[in-house]
Every structure is written in structure tokens, then in C-alpha cells.
């Protein structure tokens, strides 16, 4: 008997995740356009006297400040801080959706799927490093914009989950590539 697969459910989950990303994109864009207060993570202990006008310490603790009326450059830096990571997530979801759809149509080991998986791996590897650098620059600029004395500094942390995920995509692509080559050799023997 043929076992029931779950590719249909995976496809639905990926579509729902992409729809959630669309909602998040609209909400994030609205927040940037409306200049909703921005929370800026900082290293150091902010004091009320060392902060720029319109900036106040966050109530939760001394590791973040809230910019009540962000300037255009602060909004741009905030967008640069988050947009690359968002783009990587959306790209990965789209590529996975294309692979799942292709597999549902009966071509799970197609050259196109192998290329999609390899491309996703390389984009995650290079893109996450680039996104980290852009986030670090943006956070540094944001933290400098909230302090009159320059006593506060921003920082970012690279999550190696991105690198490991990229290696996973590259490994699966290579396994499928070799499997496809073996399949072609066997077809030639028969």
C-alpha cells in the first residue's frame, strides 16, 4: 500500500507563512511610515542627562531606549536593521514552496529542485553574513543617534542557525544531485 505523504500540508503551511510575512511587511511598513516609536538596544547604562531630546529610557530596563519621535534617518536605519533578515526568510519560504509544489507534481528530484536548494543554501550563507553586517551598521548608527554624549553603543549578534541552515540546504542539494546521477546510471544499465 502506498503511504500518504504530507506535501499538501507542507504547501499549505508555507503559503500561510508567506501570507503572515505579507501581513508583517504591511504592518512593518505602516510602523515606519507612521514613525511609531522605535526601541533601540544599546550597550551601556543610559542616563536621562546623556540622551538626545525625545528619547527616554525603556521602562523594562537599562538595555534599551525608546525613540518617541524617530527622525527620517532613524526610521531608515531601523528598516535597514530588519529588512535583510525579513528578505532572507521570505526568499527561503518561496524556494521551499517551489520545491514542494514540484515534488507534489511528481518531480521531487528534478534539476530545478536541486538548483533551488543549492541556491537557497548559498543565499542563506552569504545573505545572513551580509544581513548581520547591515544590522550591525544600522544598530550602531541608531545607538549613536540616541545619545548626546556618545556613551551608548549598539551591537548585533550573528546566529549560526543561519549558517547551519545554509549548510543543510547545500548538503540536501548535493545528496539529491548524486542520487539523480545514480538514477541516470541505472537507467542506462537497464
TORKOL-729253 format. One record per residue: x, y, z of N, C-alpha, C in turn; residue in one letter; chain; residue number from 1. Coordinates in nm, 3 decimals, decimal comma. Example, Ala and Ser with C-alpha at 12.3 -4.5 7.8 and 13.67 -1.06 7.14 Angstrom:
TORKOL-729253
      n.px      n.py      n.pz     ca.px     ca.py     ca.pz      c.px      c.py      c.pz   r   c     k
     1,319    -0,569     0,780     1,230    -0,450     0,780     1,320    -0,330     0,780   A   A     1
     1,285    -0,225     0,708     1,367    -0,106     0,714     1,290     0,003     0,787   S   A     2
***
This chain:
TORKOL-729253
      n.px      n.py      n.pz     ca.px     ca.py     ca.pz      c.px      c.py      c.pz   r   c     k
     0,084    -0,119     0,000     0,000     0,000     0,000     0,088     0,124     0,000   X   A     1
     0,042     0,224    -0,066     0,115     0,350    -0,074     0,086     0,434     0,050   X   A     2
     0,190     0,483     0,111     0,177     0,564     0,231     0,143     0,707     0,194   X   A     3
     0,053     0,767     0,267     0,011     0,904     0,240     0,123     1,000     0,279   X   A     4
     0,157     1,091     0,190     0,258     1,192     0,217     0,196     1,317     0,277   X   A     5
     0,282     1,408     0,316     0,236     1,531     0,380     0,275     1,655     0,300   X   A     6
     0,305     1,638     0,172     0,346     1,754     0,093     0,234     1,857     0,080   X   A     7
     0,110     1,813     0,075    -0,002     1,907     0,068    -0,009     1,996     0,192   X   A     8
     0,011     1,934     0,306     0,008     2,010     0,432     0,126     2,106     0,438   X   A     9
     0,244     2,059     0,392     0,361     2,147     0,391     0,338     2,267     0,299   X   A    10
     0,275     2,241     0,186     0,247     2,351     0,093     0,153     2,453     0,157   X   A    11
     0,051     2,406     0,224    -0,043     2,497     0,291     0,030     2,576     0,400   X   A    12
     0,114     2,509     0,479     0,188     2,580     0,584     0,281     2,686     0,525   X   A    13
     0,345     2,656     0,414     0,433     2,754     0,351     0,353     2,873     0,297   X   A    14
     0,237     2,847     0,241     0,152     2,956     0,192     0,104     3,042     0,308   X   A    15
     0,065     2,979     0,420     0,024     3,054     0,538     0,140     3,137     0,592   X   A    16
     0,260     3,078     0,594     0,378     3,151     0,642     0,407     3,272     0,552   X   A    17
     0,394     3,254     0,421     0,416     3,366     0,329     0,308     3,473     0,347   X   A    18
     0,185     3,431     0,370     0,078     3,528     0,396     0,106     3,605     0,525   X   A    19
     0,155     3,536     0,627     0,191     3,603     0,753     0,305     3,702     0,729   X   A    20
     0,399     3,665     0,644     0,508     3,758     0,609     0,452     3,881     0,539   X   A    21
     0,353     3,861     0,453     0,289     3,974     0,385     0,222     4,068     0,484   X   A    22
     0,153     4,010     0,580     0,089     4,091     0,684     0,195     4,163     0,766   X   A    23
     0,302     4,092     0,800     0,413     4,154     0,874     0,478     4,266     0,796   X   A    24
     0,493     4,248     0,665     0,551     4,353     0,582     0,463     4,477     0,581   X   A    25
     0,334     4,458     0,568     0,241     4,572     0,569     0,244     4,642     0,704   X   A    26
     0,241     4,564     0,812     0,245     4,623     0,947     0,377     4,696     0,971   X   A    27
     0,487     4,635     0,930     0,617     4,699     0,948     0,631     4,826     0,866   X   A    28
     0,582     4,822     0,742     0,587     4,942     0,658     0,501     5,052     0,717   X   A    29
     0,384     5,016     0,770     0,298     5,118     0,831     0,367     5,179     0,953   X   A    30
     0,433     5,096     1,033     0,503     5,149     1,151     0,615     5,244     1,111   X   A    31
     0,684     5,214     1,003     0,792     5,302     0,958     0,736     5,433     0,903   X   A    32
     0,630     5,422     0,822     0,570     5,543     0,764     0,506     5,630     0,873   X   A    33
     0,440     5,567     0,969     0,373     5,640     1,077     0,471     5,687     1,184   X   A    34
     0,596     5,647     1,171     0,701     5,681     1,267     0,662     5,645     1,410   X   A    35
     0,619     5,520     1,423     0,587     5,464     1,554     0,717     5,462     1,635   X   A    36
     0,711     5,484     1,767     0,835     5,481     1,847     0,919     5,357     1,821   X   A    37
     1,049     5,379     1,817     1,145     5,272     1,788     1,219     5,237     1,917   X   A    38
     1,232     5,108     1,943     1,313     5,062     2,056     1,453     5,034     2,004   X   A    39
     1,551     5,097     2,066     1,691     5,082     2,025     1,766     5,011     2,137   X   A    40
     1,821     4,896     2,106     1,903     4,823     2,204     2,040     4,888     2,210   X   A    41
     2,087     4,910     2,331     2,216     4,975     2,349     2,298     4,898     2,453   X   A    42
     2,428     4,915     2,444     2,517     4,860     2,544     2,567     4,976     2,626   X   A    43
     2,557     4,964     2,754     2,590     5,076     2,842     2,469     5,108     2,926   X   A    44
     2,484     5,200     3,016     2,373     5,239     3,102     2,331     5,379     3,067   X   A    45
     2,216     5,394     3,000     2,172     5,527     2,963     2,128     5,606     3,086   X   A    46
     2,161     5,733     3,085     2,113     5,822     3,190     2,025     5,925     3,124   X   A    47
     1,937     5,982     3,201     1,845     6,081     3,145     1,921     6,202     3,091   X   A    48
     2,033     6,237     3,151     2,106     6,355     3,105     2,186     6,328     2,979   X   A    49
     2,218     6,202     2,947     2,300     6,172     2,832     2,222     6,140     2,706   X   A    50
     2,089     6,147     2,712     2,008     6,111     2,597     1,968     6,234     2,516   X   A    51
     1,950     6,211     2,386     1,907     6,318     2,297     1,762     6,356     2,331   X   A    52
     1,719     6,477     2,293     1,580     6,517     2,316     1,484     6,422     2,246   X   A    53
     1,373     6,389     2,312     1,273     6,300     2,255     1,303     6,153     2,275   X   A    54
     1,405     6,121     2,353     1,443     5,983     2,380     1,432     5,961     2,529   X   A    55
     1,375     5,847     2,569     1,358     5,817     2,711     1,400     5,674     2,737   X   A    56
     1,448     5,644     2,859     1,485     5,506     2,890     1,362     5,416     2,886   X   A    57
     1,380     5,293     2,838     1,271     5,198     2,836     1,239     5,157     2,979   X   A    58
     1,112     5,136     3,006     1,069     5,101     3,141     1,121     4,965     3,186   X   A    59
     1,142     4,873     3,092     1,182     4,736     3,128     1,325     4,728     3,180   X   A    60
     1,411     4,820     3,147     1,547     4,810     3,196     1,642     4,901     3,120   X   A    61
     1,768     4,899     3,160     1,866     4,992     3,103     1,931     4,944     2,973   X   A    62
     1,883     4,835     2,911     1,948     4,785     2,791     1,885     4,834     2,662   X   A    63
     1,779     4,911     2,671     1,713     4,962     2,551     1,652     5,099     2,581   X   A    64
     1,645     5,180     2,479     1,577     5,309     2,490     1,471     5,316     2,381   X   A    65
     1,372     5,400     2,404     1,263     5,417     2,309     1,272     5,556     2,250   X   A    66
     1,272     5,564     2,118     1,273     5,692     2,048     1,127     5,723     2,017   X   A    67
     1,070     5,821     2,087     0,928     5,852     2,071     0,896     5,911     1,935   X   A    68
     0,979     5,999     1,887     0,954     6,065     1,759     1,077     6,046     1,669   X   A    69
     1,088     5,928     1,605     1,207     5,900     1,527     1,221     5,992     1,405   X   A    70
     1,345     6,026     1,376     1,373     6,107     1,258     1,369     6,017     1,134   X   A    71
     1,376     6,080     1,019     1,378     6,003     0,896     1,497     5,909     0,888   X   A    72
     1,613     5,955     0,932     1,731     5,868     0,928     1,718     5,753     1,028   X   A    73
     1,658     5,779     1,144     1,638     5,670     1,240     1,541     5,566     1,184   X   A    74
     1,438     5,610     1,116     1,344     5,518     1,052     1,416     5,435     0,945   X   A    75
     1,501     5,501     0,867     1,576     5,430     0,762     1,670     5,327     0,822   X   A    76
     1,740     5,364     0,931     1,830     5,269     0,996     1,752     5,153     1,055   X   A    77
     1,636     5,179     1,110     1,551     5,072     1,164     1,508     4,978     1,053   X   A    78
     1,471     5,032     0,938     1,433     4,948     0,824     1,551     4,864     0,778   X   A    79
     1,670     4,924     0,773     1,789     4,851     0,730     1,827     4,743     0,831   X   A    80
     1,793     4,765     0,955     1,824     4,666     1,059     1,743     4,538     1,040   X   A    81
     1,618     4,550     0,997     1,530     4,434     0,991     1,504     4,380     0,851   X   A    82
     1,508     4,464     0,750     1,469     4,423     0,614     1,551     4,308     0,558   X   A    83
     1,683     4,306     0,572     1,758     4,194     0,513     1,720     4,058     0,572   X   A    84
     1,697     4,054     0,703     1,656     3,928     0,765     1,519     3,885     0,714   X   A    85
     1,430     3,981     0,702     1,297     3,953     0,650     1,306     3,900     0,507   X   A    86
     1,391     3,961     0,426     1,407     3,918     0,286     1,460     3,774     0,280   X   A    87
     1,553     3,739     0,368     1,604     3,601     0,371     1,495     3,501     0,406   X   A    88
     1,411     3,537     0,500     1,302     3,447     0,540     1,205     3,428     0,424   X   A    89
     1,165     3,537     0,361     1,070     3,528     0,250     1,130     3,449     0,134   X   A    90
     1,256     3,476     0,100     1,323     3,403    -0,008     1,323     3,253     0,020   X   A    91
     1,358     3,215     0,143     1,363     3,074     0,179     1,225     3,010     0,170   X   A    92
     1,123     3,078     0,219     0,987     3,025     0,211     0,942     3,007     0,067   X   A    93
     0,972     3,102    -0,019     0,933     3,092    -0,160     1,004     2,974    -0,227   X   A    94
     1,134     2,961    -0,202     1,208     2,850    -0,263     1,157     2,715    -0,213   X   A    95
     1,128     2,704    -0,083     1,072     2,580    -0,031     0,935     2,550    -0,091   X   A    96
     0,854     2,653    -0,108     0,723     2,635    -0,171     0,738     2,583    -0,313   X   A    97
     0,833     2,638    -0,390     0,857     2,590    -0,526     0,903     2,444    -0,528   X   A    98
     0,988     2,406    -0,434     1,035     2,268    -0,426     0,920     2,175    -0,390   X   A    99
     0,839     2,212    -0,293     0,727     2,129    -0,251     0,625     2,115    -0,363   X   A   100
     0,594     2,223    -0,432     0,499     2,215    -0,544     0,551     2,123    -0,654   X   A   101
     0,679     2,135    -0,684     0,739     2,048    -0,785     0,732     1,902    -0,741   X   A   102
     0,759     1,876    -0,616     0,753     1,740    -0,564     0,610     1,685    -0,569   X   A   103
     0,514     1,768    -0,540     0,373     1,726    -0,545     0,331     1,692    -0,687   X   A   104
     0,395     1,755    -0,785     0,363     1,729    -0,926     0,439     1,609    -0,980   X   A   105
     0,516     1,542    -0,895     0,583     1,420    -0,936     0,727     1,436    -0,977   X   A   106
     0,789     1,551    -0,949     0,928     1,572    -0,987     1,013     1,616    -0,867   X   A   107
     1,020     1,532    -0,764     1,096     1,574    -0,645     1,247     1,582    -0,669   X   A   108
     1,300     1,505    -0,764     1,444     1,500    -0,786     1,485     1,575    -0,912   X   A   109
     1,405     1,671    -0,953     1,435     1,745    -1,076     1,559     1,833    -1,059   X   A   110
     1,622     1,862    -1,172     1,737     1,952    -1,170     1,699     2,088    -1,113   X   A   111
     1,577     2,132    -1,144     1,531     2,263    -1,094     1,527     2,263    -0,941   X   A   112
     1,480     2,154    -0,881     1,474     2,147    -0,734     1,613     2,143    -0,673   X   A   113
     1,703     2,070    -0,737     1,841     2,065    -0,688     1,903     2,205    -0,692   X   A   114
     1,879     2,276    -0,802     1,932     2,412    -0,814     1,867     2,506    -0,713   X   A   115
     1,738     2,491    -0,690     1,669     2,576    -0,591     1,726     2,555    -0,451   X   A   116
     1,748     2,430    -0,416     1,802     2,401    -0,282     1,945     2,454    -0,267   X   A   117
     2,026     2,436    -0,370     2,164     2,487    -0,365     2,164     2,639    -0,360   X   A   118
     2,081     2,702    -0,442     2,073     2,848    -0,441     2,028     2,899    -0,305   X   A   119
     1,931     2,832    -0,245     1,884     2,872    -0,113     1,997     2,862    -0,012   X   A   120
     2,075     2,754    -0,019     2,188     2,739     0,073     2,289     2,851     0,059   X   A   121
     2,327     2,884    -0,066     2,425     2,991    -0,087     2,370     3,127    -0,048   X   A   122
     2,244     3,152    -0,080     2,184     3,281    -0,043     2,177     3,295     0,109   X   A   123
     2,143     3,188     0,179     2,139     3,195     0,326     2,278     3,216     0,385   X   A   124
     2,378     3,149     0,328     2,513     3,162     0,380     2,567     3,303     0,360   X   A   125
     2,562     3,351     0,237     2,615     3,485     0,207     2,520     3,594     0,258   X   A   126
     2,390     3,572     0,239     2,291     3,671     0,280     2,286     3,694     0,429   X   A   127
     2,303     3,588     0,507     2,300     3,607     0,653     2,422     3,684     0,702   X   A   128
     2,536     3,660     0,640     2,656     3,738     0,677     2,637     3,884     0,640   X   A   129
     2,583     3,909     0,521     2,557     4,046     0,477     2,451     4,112     0,565   X   A   130
     2,345     4,039     0,597     2,239     4,094     0,682     2,293     4,128     0,820   X   A   131
     2,383     4,045     0,873     2,445     4,073     1,002     2,526     4,203     0,998   X   A   132
     2,606     4,219     0,893     2,687     4,341     0,880     2,597     4,464     0,868   X   A   133
     2,491     4,454     0,787     2,399     4,567     0,773     2,328     4,597     0,905   X   A   134
     2,289     4,493     0,978     2,225     4,514     1,107     2,322     4,581     1,205   X   A   135
     2,446     4,537     1,205     2,546     4,595     1,294     2,566     4,743     1,264   X   A   136
     2,575     4,778     1,136     2,589     4,918     1,096     2,466     4,998     1,140   X   A   137
     2,347     4,943     1,112     2,223     5,014     1,146     2,209     5,032     1,296   X   A   138
     2,238     4,929     1,374     2,226     4,939     1,520     2,327     5,039     1,575   X   A   139
     2,447     5,039     1,519     2,548     5,135     1,563     2,502     5,278     1,534   X   A   140
     2,451     5,301     1,416     2,401     5,435     1,381     2,282     5,474     1,468   X   A   141
     2,192     5,379     1,492     2,077     5,409     1,579     2,122     5,443     1,721   X   A   142
     2,215     5,365     1,774     2,259     5,392     1,912     2,332     5,525     1,921   X   A   143
     2,408     5,561     1,817     2,474     5,692     1,818     2,373     5,806     1,808   X   A   144
     2,258     5,779     1,743     2,159     5,885     1,725     2,079     5,912     1,852   X   A   145
     2,084     5,822     1,951     2,004     5,842     2,072     2,084     5,896     2,189   X   A   146
     2,212     5,916     2,171     2,295     5,963     2,279     2,363     6,093     2,241   X   A   147
     2,351     6,191     2,328     2,418     6,319     2,306     2,568     6,304     2,332   X   A   148
     2,602     6,227     2,434     2,742     6,214     2,474     2,817     6,105     2,399   X   A   149
     2,746     6,020     2,326     2,810     5,911     2,255     2,852     5,797     2,347   X   A   150
     2,799     5,795     2,471     2,838     5,694     2,569     2,773     5,559     2,541   X   A   151
     2,670     5,556     2,460     2,599     5,432     2,432     2,649     5,373     2,300   X   A   152
     2,651     5,243     2,293     2,688     5,178     2,168     2,592     5,064     2,140   X   A   153
     2,573     5,036     2,014     2,484     4,928     1,975     2,563     4,805     1,937   X   A   154
     2,495     4,695     1,927     2,561     4,572     1,887     2,461     4,477     1,825   X   A   155
     2,512     4,378     1,757     2,429     4,276     1,696     2,497     4,142     1,719   X   A   156
     2,419     4,037     1,715     2,471     3,903     1,735     2,434     3,818     1,615   X   A   157
     2,534     3,752     1,558     2,508     3,663     1,445     2,464     3,528     1,498   X   A   158
     2,352     3,479     1,448     2,303     3,348     1,487     2,355     3,245     1,387   X   A   159
     2,431     3,149     1,436     2,488     3,048     1,348     2,383     2,950     1,296   X   A   160
     2,258     2,966     1,341     2,149     2,886     1,285     2,140     2,911     1,134   X   A   161
     2,165     3,035     1,094     2,161     3,068     0,951     2,267     2,991     0,874   X   A   162
     2,388     2,988     0,926     2,497     2,916     0,860     2,469     2,766     0,856   X   A   163
     2,422     2,711     0,967     2,392     2,568     0,971     2,276     2,534     0,877   X   A   164
     2,177     2,622     0,870     2,066     2,600     0,778     2,115     2,602     0,634   X   A   165
     2,204     2,696     0,604     2,256     2,703     0,467     2,333     2,576     0,433   X   A   166
     2,412     2,526     0,527     2,485     2,401     0,504     2,389     2,284     0,486   X   A   167
     2,279     2,286     0,557     2,177     2,182     0,540     2,117     2,184     0,400   X   A   168
     2,084     2,301     0,351     2,030     2,312     0,215     2,133     2,265     0,111   X   A   169
     2,258     2,305     0,129     2,364     2,265     0,035     2,386     2,114     0,039   X   A   170
     2,381     2,056     0,157     2,400     1,911     0,170     2,286     1,835     0,104   X   A   171
     2,163     1,877     0,128     2,048     1,809     0,067     2,054     1,823    -0,086   X   A   172
     2,093     1,938    -0,135     2,106     1,957    -0,280     2,211     1,862    -0,337   X   A   173
     2,323     1,846    -0,268     2,429     1,756    -0,316     2,384     1,610    -0,311   X   A   174
     2,312     1,572    -0,206     2,260     1,435    -0,196     2,164     1,408    -0,311   X   A   175
     2,073     1,500    -0,339     1,979     1,482    -0,450     2,052     1,478    -0,584   X   A   176
     2,155     1,560    -0,598     2,233     1,562    -0,722     2,300     1,427    -0,746   X   A   177
     2,359     1,372    -0,642     2,424     1,240    -0,655     2,321     1,130    -0,678   X   A   178
     2,208     1,139    -0,610     2,102     1,042    -0,631     2,049     1,046    -0,773   X   A   179
     2,038     1,163    -0,826     1,992     1,178    -0,965     2,095     1,119    -1,061   X   A   180
     2,224     1,136    -1,034     2,328     1,079    -1,119     2,325     0,926    -1,113   X   A   181
     2,305     0,871    -0,994     2,295     0,725    -0,980     2,173     0,674    -1,054   X   A   182
     2,062     0,746    -1,042     1,939     0,709    -1,110     1,961     0,708    -1,263   X   A   183
     2,033     0,807    -1,315     2,061     0,813    -1,459     2,151     0,697    -1,501   X   A   184
     2,251     0,663    -1,418     2,338     0,549    -1,448     2,259     0,418    -1,452   X   A   185
     2,169     0,399    -1,354     2,088     0,278    -1,351     1,993     0,270    -1,469   X   A   186
     1,940     0,383    -1,510     1,850     0,384    -1,627     1,928     0,346    -1,753   X   A   187
     2,056     0,382    -1,760     2,139     0,346    -1,875     2,175     0,199    -1,877   X   A   188
     2,185     0,136    -1,758     2,219    -0,006    -1,749     2,100    -0,091    -1,789   X   A   189
     1,981    -0,051    -1,749     1,860    -0,128    -1,776     1,822    -0,110    -1,918   X   A   190
***
